């Protein structure tokens, strides 16, 4: 899989995912499990939805 989630977006995704899970725990709701999606996509730095839309915030590095 090619990286399409940049470092800043990675931090934002993991933070938002954590907040969603904590809200789900607070309200004792299974909807908090939705927070696992941004955490997973942030951790692996690949988002299938962004790939389909052709969006990438990952900086491309060139090797010499």
C-alpha positions in Angstrom: 0.0 0.0 0.0 1.2 3.4 -0.9 1.2 6.1 1.8 -1.6 8.7 1.3 -1.8 10.0 4.9 0.7 12.7 5.9 2.2 13.1 9.4 -0.1 16.0 10.3 -3.2 14.1 9.1 -2.0 11.0 11.0 -1.9 12.9 14.3 -5.3 14.4 13.6 -6.9 11.0 12.7 -5.5 9.3 15.8 -6.6 12.1 18.0 -10.1 12.2 16.6 -10.4 8.5 16.7 -9.4 8.5 20.4 -11.9 11.2 21.2 -14.7 9.3 19.4 -13.9 6.1 21.4 -13.8 8.0 24.7 -17.1 9.6 24.0 -18.5 6.1 23.2 -17.2 4.8 26.5 -18.6 7.8 28.4 -22.1 7.3 26.9 -21.8 3.5 27.0 -22.5 3.3 23.3 -21.3 0.9 20.7 -21.0 3.9 18.3 -17.7 4.6 19.9 -16.2 1.7 17.8 -16.4 4.0 14.8 -13.3 5.7 16.3 -11.2 2.7 15.5 -11.4 3.5 11.7 -9.5 6.8 11.9 -7.0 5.3 14.4 -6.3 2.4 12.0 -6.0 4.5 8.9 -3.7 6.9 10.9 -1.5 4.2 12.2 -1.0 2.5 8.8 -0.9 5.9 7.0 -3.2 4.6 4.3 -6.9 5.5 3.7 -8.8 3.5 1.0 -11.4 6.4 0.7 -8.6 8.9 0.0 -7.1 6.4 -2.5 -10.4 6.1 -4.4 -10.8 9.9 -4.5 -7.1 10.4 -5.5 -6.3 12.5 -2.5 -2.9 12.3 -0.8 -1.4 14.4 1.9 1.8 12.2 2.2 4.9 13.9 1.0 6.6 12.0 -1.8 10.3 11.5 -1.3 12.6 10.8 -4.1 15.6 8.5 -3.7 18.9 9.2 -5.4 
